Structures are given as C-alpha cells and as structure tokens.
Amino acid sequence: MKYPDEVDLMSFFECEPMSLDSDVIPFFYNESTYQYVNEKNQSFTVKICPSCGEVKFFVKSDSLELSNIQLNSVSSLSILSDRKEEKRLMITSENYIIKITLKPELRLELIEEKDV
C-alpha cells in the first residue's frame, strides 16, 4: 500500500490529525482523522488507516451530507495537487480510481477499471 507520509497529509489538510490510538502507535498502523473546510464552506472529514487499506471520506455542506464513501481495499492514496487554489487526491484500488477535488469545491470522479 502506498500512502503519503504524515507530514504531507498534514500539509494537504492544513491540520494535525486526530489519532484513534495514542501517539505512540506509528502512523501506518493507526487511524488518523483529518478535518478540512474549503472556501465554499464544505466540511471534509477523512479517516485513513494505511495498514488496513481503509479510507473513509465524508463531506457536508451546512446540514446536507454531500458524500459518504467508505473504502476497505485501498491500494494507494496519492496527492495530485496541494496548491493554494486547488487540492486534489487520488484513491486507487484493484477495480477503481477515485479522483477527489476538495478545493475550490467538491468534485468526485470515479473510474472503474478492469486492470488498474
């Protein structure tokens, strides 16, 4: 499994993660939760557990839930863009690729592949 390191994720989400277990447990084996709010006031909660291949992605705008994605077979998580005007991630598994734009506003792109 390929994931950005903890420092790159903190830079991307512009916050320190909340860890499920103590800070003594290494990042790779822990569940880390990141919170991010974009300019459109869309609130993102992303939970990542690299050792389990799990990524959970929740988005709300005011009281409306825009996205609830729970993935259990992630092979890689990549940062595509971490710029002031744009933030984009890519989640890859055996059968799909999901590209997620967080900034300037939420955009999801799902690509089903036979051989990713």
N, C-alpha and C positions, 0 to 999 in steps of 0.2 A: 504494500500500500504506500502511496506517495501523498504526502501532505506538506504544506508549507510549515516552516518551524513556528514556534510560539511567538517569536518577535515579529515575524512577517504578518501573522494573523492579528496581533495587537495593533500593528500599524494600519492594516487594512480596515479593521473595525473601529479604530480610534478609541480603544478602551482595553483595559485589562480584563481577562476572562474571570468568571466565577467558576471555581473548580468544584466538582462533585465531592471528591475526596480531598484530603489535606494537600497542602502544597508540597509535601514530601514525596507524593506519588509523581513520577515523571509524566510530562505532558502526553506522551504517546499512549500511556495506559490509563489516563484519566479522562473524564468527560468534562469538557470546557464549554461554558456558555458565554456567548458574546452578544451584546446589545448594541444596536446602531439605529439612528433615526436620520433619514435623509431630508433634503430641502422641502420635499412635498409632505412632510410630517408622517411618512410611512415608517412604522416601527418594526424593526427586524430583530428576531431572536434566533440565533444559530447555535445549535449544540453539536459538538464534534467529539467523537471518541475514536481516534485513529486505530487503536489496537482491535476494536470490534468492527471497523469498517462502517460506522454509523454516522449519519449526518441528519439532523432534524432542522427544518427551516420553516419558521413561522413569520408571517407578515400581517400587520394590522394597520388600518388607517382609521383613526378615531375608534369607534367600536366595531367596525366592519372587518372581519377576517378576510384577507385577500389571498393568503396562501397557507397551506399546511402540508408540508412534504416531509415524510419520514422514510429515510432510506437505510437499509441494513446490509447492503452488499457493495459499498463504495470501494472502488479500487484506487481512485485518486481524486484529490481536490487540488485545484490549481487557481492561482490568482492571475487572471488575464489582464486586469488593469487596476492600478491603485493610484489614480491621479486625482487632483483636486476636483475636476469636473466629471470624473467617471470612475465608478467602482464596479468591477465585473469578476465573477467566479465561474469556474467550470468544474462540474462534478461528473466523473466518469465511472461507469460500471461495465460489466460484461455485455449488457444489451442496450445501453443508452448513454447519451451525453446530455447533460442539462447545463445550459448556459444561463446565468442569473446576473441581471444588472440591478444593482442596488441604488446607484446614483447615475443620472439625475432622478430617475424614478424606477419603480419595479418593472422589470420585463423578464419573462421566463421563456426560454426556448428549449424544447425537448426534441431530441433527435434519437430515434430508435435505430439501432444498428444491429446487423447480424454478427459482424466482426469488428467490434470497436477496438 
